[in-house]
Amino acid sequence: MTTPPFIPGLELSRRFHLDAVRPLLEDACPGVVYSAGRLGSGSEVLGFDTPRSADHEWGPRLTVFLHPRDRARLGTGIEVLLAERLPKTFCGYPTHFAGTDDGGIGVMRETHGPVHHRVEVTDPGTWFTERLGFDPCGGEVTTADWLGTPSQRLAEVTGGAVFHDGLGVIAPARARLDRYPHDLWLHLLACQWQRVSQEEAFVGRCGEVGDDLGAAVVAARLARDLMRLCLLMYRRYPPYNKWLGSAFARTPWAADLTPVLTAALAATGRHAREQHMARAYETVAAAHNTLGLTDPVDPTTRPYHSRPFQVLHAERFTEALLARVDDPAVRALPLTGAVDQFADSTEILDRPELARAMTWAVTPAGHEG
């Protein structure tokens, strides 16, 4: 098969809905009310897909949402209809997805029979609950819901595109999840600064005892925390590690910070690494002050108590942010933050029930809602 010209996945899915899926739905189920979009997992949903993405879990695909009663009545029939009547290829890409070695169905292949398509037919409540652990279509999103949901999942359901919203619920649900409530945002920013505070002195201490590798590992952890912090300050959901750098590059501070963090990670001596990290701290601290979320906080670094390690004392930013939180329920939260601020196991973060259970275990308020 000749490789067709690359089309960004969201555009491919938009055309697929418009020219292939919608006509079949209108012909076979005239008058049915539905919504459709490309949401959920996939590099194209976050806008980071490239020709490399076409090797698995990418192609002409989308989700069709029906009212629950219509899904029960028509869902299976629509799936069969699409398998039998969708074109074998669309814009040069096969619509048939074959099995993979790990049991998935993510690889596009040509077929002469019915296509094993990637048009998911579901209802909004089921789809959101499977991905988030709760249904934002049904009412208020609680503090427990926010804290128990990894930012990657929030990025997946608020990213991508809705091509048609006949049900009138998908777009409002996405808007409800578009950004953290203000007080909770302040709390999560405070928690992220607290993470920086807890390790910023270790770069110098590791270097002092000759542990250059250990210092580099700590610097890398701090670089990651600063990148996630910048995304939170920019009111963007930090994605998981594969796309963290790509997402960070879209923040207003990336142009200044990227060479500094790169130099810190490439440094081989204690003092050079410490100097680069200090500059990075000061850059992010100055960015914090431009947001006007708190009274200005001195953005300069200083010695770590009586030890000769240059740090920001980032807990000062934590305290300033917490002082601006009005909601007493948010003020009472521990400084653990959202689940992916204190846990990074994929086995946890990919399973909403486990992510929520872990959050409830460390957050007394987690059982609300």
N, C-alpha and C positions, 0 to 999 in steps of 0.2 A: 504494500500500500504506500503510495506517495504521501509524504507528510504535507498536509495542507498548511497554508500561511497561518501563523499564530493569530488568534483572536482572543483578547482578554476574556477570561471566563465569564464575567458578569455580562458582557455584551453578547457572548455566545448564548448564554442562557436566556437573555432577553429576547433574542431573535428566535430561539427555539420555542419559547412560549408563544410568541406572536404568530409565527408562521407554521408551527407544527402542532403544538399541544392545544392551543385555543380553538383552532378550527375543528379538531376532532371532538372536543368537549361540546362545542356549540351544535355540532351535527348529531352527536349521539345523545346528548343530555340537554336539549334546548331549554333555556330558562333557568338552569341550575345556577345558583349563586355560589361563587367561589372566590378565593384569593389565591395568588400565586407569586412566588418570589424565589430568589436564590439566597438562602440564609443558612446559618449553621456552620459546620466545619468546612474547611477548604481554604487554600491560600487565596483564591479569587475573591472570597467573601471579604477578606481584609485588604484586598487590592494589591497583593504581593505576588501574584502568579506570573510565571514566565513560561517559555516553551518547555522547560524541564518539568513543569507541573503536569504536563499531559501524560506522564508515564503511569500515573495512578490517581484515582479518586478525583478526576477532573474531566470535564467534557460537557456535552449537552445534557444538563440535568437541572432540576428545580423541584420545588415543593408545591403541591396543590393542596390548599386547605378547604375543607368542606364544613358545613354545619354538622355537628355530631349525628343528627338524625339522617342527613344525606350521606354521611360517610358510612353509616351502618347499612343504608339502603343501596348505595351506588358505588361505594369505594372499591370493592373487589371487581365489579364489572368494568369500572374505568381503568383499573390496572391491566385487566385482560385486553380491553379495547386498545390501549396504548401499545401493549406488547405485539398485537396483531397488525396494527395499522400505522404505527409510527414509521417514518422512512428509515431505511437501513443506515443511512448516513445523513448528516446535517452539516452544511458548510464544510464538507470534506471529512468530518469526524464521525466515526461509528456511533450509533446510538445504543449499541449492544455492549454491555459491560460483563466481561468474563470473570471467572474466579481467579483468585490469587493464591499463592502458596500458604498464606495464613488464614484462608477460608473466607476472605472478603470477596467483593465483586467489583473491584475498583479499576480494572484494566479494560480500555476500549478495544474491542475486537470486531471484525466483520463477521456476519452470520447470514445464512440463507433462510433461517427459520424465524420464529417470533423473537423479538428483541428482548433481552433481559435489561430493561431500561432503568434509568435512575430518576424517574419521576415519582417522588414520594407522594402518596395520597393519604392525608391524615386530617385531623381536626385541630384547631388552634390550641385548645386546652391540653390535649395529649402531647402535642409537639413541644410546647413550652415546658411542660412539666417534666418530660423526659430529659430535656437539656438543662433545665435550671433547678428542678426540684419543686417548683411552684408555678402557678399560672397567673401572669400579670394581666390577662384579659379579664379576670374575675373580680378585681377590686384592688385594694391597697397593697402595695409592696412593703412588707414589714422590715424592720431593722434586721431581724433574723434572716430574712431572705437575702438582703444585701450582703450581710457579712458571710453567709454560708455559700456564696456563689463566686467561683474564681473569676477574675477579671477577663480571662480568655473567653469564658462562656458568655459573659456580658458583651464582649466585643463581637462574638459570633452572631448573637441574635439582634444586635443593633447595627451591625455592618451589612454588607451585601446590598440587596435591592429588592423592593416589592414592585412587581410589574403590574399587578392588578389587585385591588382590595375590595372586591364586591361584598365581602362579609362586613367590612367596615371596622374590624377589630385588630387586624395585624398592625397597621400603622399606629394607632393609639397605644397599643401595648409596647411597641418599640420606642415610642416617644416617652412613655412612662419610665423606661429603662435607660434612657439616653445618657443620664448623668446621675451621680449620687446626690441625694438631698444635701443641702448646704452644710448643716451641722455634722452630718456623717462624713461628708467630704473633708471637713476640717479635722475630724477625728482620724481619718485614714491618713491624711497628710502628717499628722502628729505621730502616728504609729510608724510611718516610714522614716521620719527624722529620728525617731527613737532607735530604729535599727542601725542607722548610721552612727549614732552616739555610742552604741554598745560595742562597736568594733574599730572605730576610727583610730584609737591609740595603738592598735595591734600591729599596724604596718611598721611603725617605728620600733616597737618592742621586738618584733621578730627580726628586724634588720639589726638591732643592737646585739643580739646573741648570734648573729651570723647565719640566720635561717632565711636566706634569700628566697627560696622556694615558698616557704610559709608566708613571707611578706607579700609575694606576688599573688598567692591564693587569696589572702585577705583583701588585697587591693582589687582583685577581680570581683570579689563579693561586694565590696563597697561601690565599685563602678556600676555593677548591676543595680544596686539599691538606688544610686543616684539617677540612673537612667529611668527606672520605674518611678522615682519621685518626680522627675521632670514630666513624665507622661501624666501622672496624677495632677500635677499643677496645671497642666494644659487641658485638663478635663478629658483625657483620653484613657481608655481602658488598656493597661499594659498587657500585651499578648504574651504567650508563652515564649520560651527562650529562642526558638528558631526565628521568630520574627521581631524579637525585642529591639535589636539594633535597627532594623528597617523602620519600625514604628518610631523609635526615638529620633531617627534622622529627620522626621517630619515636625519635630517640635521647634519652637523659636530659638532654643538655646543650643541646639545640636552643633551648629557651625562653630561656636566657640568651645564647646565642651569636647567634641570628638577628638581633636588633636591632643588635648590635654590628657584625656583618659587613655588614649592610645599610647602616649608617651609614658604614662604611669605604668601601664601593663608591660611595656617593652623595656623599662628601666632595669638595670642590674645592680644598682647600688642603693643603699639605704637612703641616703640624703636626696638623691635625684628623685627616687620614687615618692618620698615624703613631700618634696617640693611640688611635684605635679599633682598629687592628691590634694595638697593644701589649696592650690589654685582652683582645682575642681570644686572643692567645698565652697570656696569664696564665690565662685561663679553661680552656683546653685543658690547660695544664701542671698546673693544680690537679686537673683531672679525672684526669690520668695518676696523680697521687699517690694518689688515692682507690682506685685499682685494686690497689695493693700489689704490683705486679709487680717493682718495684725499691726500693732504698732511696729515701727522699724526695729529690727534686731541687728546689732552690730555684726556685719558679715565677715569680719577679719578673723583669721586663725590666731591661735595663741598656744603657749606651752600646756601640756597636759599635767596640771597641778605642779608638783615639784620635779616632774620628769621632763627630759628634753625632747619630747615628741610633739610635733606641731599638729594641733587638732582644731576643730571648729567649736567643740563642745555643743554638738548638735541638739542636745536636750533643751537648749535655750529656745529653739524653734518649736520643739514639742510643747513646751510650757506656754509659749506665746499663742500657739494655735488653740490649745485646750482652753485658755482663758477667754476665747471668743465663742465657745460652744454654749448655746443657750438651753438646749433641750436637756433636762435633767437625766433622762434615760440614756442619752448619748454620753453625757458627762460621767455616768456611772460605769461605762464600759471599761474593761481592762485594756492595756496598751498592746494587745495582741493583734488587733485589726481584723481585716477580712481574712478568709481562710488561706489564700495564697500569699499572705504576708507572714504567716508562721508555719506553713507546710508547703513542700514542693514536690511531694511524691505524685507522679502521674497516676499511680494506682488509686490515689485519693481524689485528686482534682478532676479526673475523668468520670467519676461516679458521684452524681449529685447527692445520693443518699449518704454516702460516706463523708463527703465534704461538709454536709450539713450536720451530721452527727459529731464530727470533730469540732466544728464551731460551737455547737451546744455544750460540748464537754469543757471548753475553756471560757465560754461567755455566759455568765448567769442569765443575762437577758435573752439568750438565744432561743429559749423555748416559747417566746411570745409568737403568736401567729402560727 
